[in-house]
Amino acid sequence: MTLDIASTVARFARVRPTAPAATLGLRVVSFAELDDGGNRAARAFATLGVGAGDIVGWWAAPSLRALDGFLGAGRIGAIFAPLNPALPPAELAGVLDYVAPRLLVTDLDHLDEAEQVARERELPLAVIDADGTVPGADLDALCARLAAAPLDVPVDDTAPHILYLTSGSTGRPKGALVSHRASWLRSAAGGGTFGRAMRGRGGLVTGFPLFHYGGWHYVMEAWQNGRAIHLVHRADPVELLTAVERWRASAFYAIPAVWERVLDATDVPADLGSLLHADTGTSRVSPTLLERIRTRVPRATTTVLYGTTEAGSMARLHDAHAHLDSHPGSVGLATPPGVLWTAEDGEIRVASPTLMTGYLDRPEETARVLVDGVYHSGDVGELDEDGYLTITGRVSELIRSGGETVWPTEVEAALRGLPGCADYAVVGVPDDRWGEVICLAVLAGGDGAPPPDVETVRRMLDGRLARHKHPRLVVGVPEIPRTAATGQVQRRVLVARIGQQRLEGAR
């Protein structure tokens, strides 16, 4: 028996063929339809020359067709690479040069840009939701002509089946390769959010996008529990609340910042009485937010999750409401089957069969985080005598904001030529909603011109960087602290100074 998600879907297609497997808006697909769609996509990819170990790049707006592509790639041993549909063309080009997919799939909304970058790289192109003649292959039309019967292709469940892009230590993208087996173990009962079978008869709503590990994790976890995954076009409170009420969902997961927006949407009178799981995590979670969740959804338990793309869930605090007094601020106990500990310098380390295979074509960076089968997280934490973990900081300078990781030098490079400043640096400052927010520290120029405001900075970055990499805060500082020898920004010193400056300003 192989441990792969495609087999899980095929099993539920046999035992619960008409049960809903996924929704987006008002569209619904059953497990049987999803299984057929995955088989047709597998045959289509094979027809287009994709084979075992090849990468399928998927650059398109949120669509249920992405689920077919995900399953289809896995069923022929290919690697599915979901790409952020908001990537500007320049970033997309760099990503494609790195990932080197065998095929790029896009939609009509992204067709012009995709066609150009594909043509420049002689990269085969396929199009979904096409409305007639399009460059490349019409993937929908091709799938419709092919049989829905499964292909007889053996799949090695230790081989990678998906590639998640994360930020590298120099701003270069890193593609975390995760095997079938690791994904299965991450999302199976005991390894996922719920710790055991999901309660209730409804499905799961998540605000994570499908280019993010979190999005695909909850897709797979819903299917492992035989439930529907209820997707949204964006993490908008109205759309999320509507999905919970419309589908009578049993579970809802959102990062703290999205939960804050949902709870602030008091003008949306949605019925959340079906929820039995109201979960959050990926960054620090304030006791105030936990209390607000409990007040809004009193029937639900709340699990706080701590994990990474590279390792999956590393710790979880089940029913966090019960731990508000005994373990305040903790992210809980190690997630089975992983073993978690802290090194002498406080770095959190994990040994688990759920670890990624490595970063695509990044051997040095892989070697830094995977050492003898142990994942070095870069986070610093403390374990109490009961084994509960509290995160206290980061070893590296990588900014982690709302579940996304951003390297400050990448943002700084995109801001070259920023008017109104003699010097500047980008850091992450602590924030209860986002974990960290991206902050631009500015030393004003000597010409008397005022430093730029947030909107000016964000407008400058439009088209250069994805919006989750844009600063949310601009702070004027008297100096940018740098090392004498190399001129490198002393980011920890700068963060401390910004914190003190904001504290004094609040008095």
PyMOL commands that set and color helices and strands:
alter all, ss='L'
color gray80, all
select helices_A, chain A and resi 5-15+31-47+65-75+89-99+108-120+139-145+180-187+213-224+237-247+256-264+287-296+320-323+363-369+408-414+454-461+467-469+491-506
alter helices_A, ss='H'
color red, helices_A
select strands_A, chain A and resi 20-24+27-30+55-59+79-82+103-107+125-128+137-138+160-167+173-179+204-206+229-231+251-253+277-281+304-308+312-317+333-334+339-342+347-351+358-359+370-371+374-383+389-394+399-401+404-406+421-431+435-444+473-476
alter strands_A, ss='S'
color yellow, strands_A
deselect
rebuild
show_as cartoon
